[in-house]
Amino acid sequence: MQSAKMRKQKQRLSQKCHSTHGNGRVMTELDVRVGVFRQPAMQTPVLVLNASYEPINICGARRALVLVLKGVARTEEEQGAVLHAARVHVAMPSVIRLLDYRRIPHQTRALSRKNILLRDRNCCQYCSVVLTAGELTLDHVIPRSRGGLSTWENLVACCHDCNRRKGNQLLHELTEMKLQRGPRPFSLHTSRHIMRMIGSADPSWRRYLYFESESAA
């Protein structure tokens, strides 16, 4: 059972999360920070650039450090924190750049829990509360026991409360639950949009995401 304090916190976060569905508003920079940046240090998002400085991906800080230490990438921007190991101190990266150019195919990303949460902005698709990855689960819109498949169109980010409330039912069987927006595959356009959304909350990303505004300045 959740404490009254936790329920009040979820209600406040839910009020801050502005869905692009229905009321036409967009999520705020605060929502992005709460849902994406409120992670353990080694899971903090890092912007990945191609050798040409083109933004191509977002990965966790742990993965970014591995790429830097292996000599596959170099740190372009730092977070400000330092990882203290036995023999070395390493600055935590905020932006890394691959040293060799990688050709990126124009196709959707792999279907995974991480990418579903990233697509849905760490926002429960039923109640709109924004949580960290560890506080969310995935829900099959059409339950697997009723023929639902594990696809982009049938998987959504979901808080544990909504997951329990929905259970094994279909949405048309519930009067108080509905999707905030229809789930779709994670396209290249979706990826770039999320990069810009997160970048708006992290100043060190902006110079790599807003080329037009910088050249016009």
ABEGO torsion letter per residue (X at the ends): XBBAAAAAAAAAAAAABBBABGAGBBBBAAAAAAAAABBBAAABBBBBBBAAGBBABBBBAAAAAAAAAAGABBBABBAGBBBBBAABBBBBBABBBBABBBBBBBBBBBBBAAAAAAAAGGBBAAAGBBBBAAABBBBBABBAAAGBBBBAAABBBBBAAAAAAAEABBAAABAABBBABBBBBBBAAAAAAAAAAAAAABAAAAAAABAAAAAAX
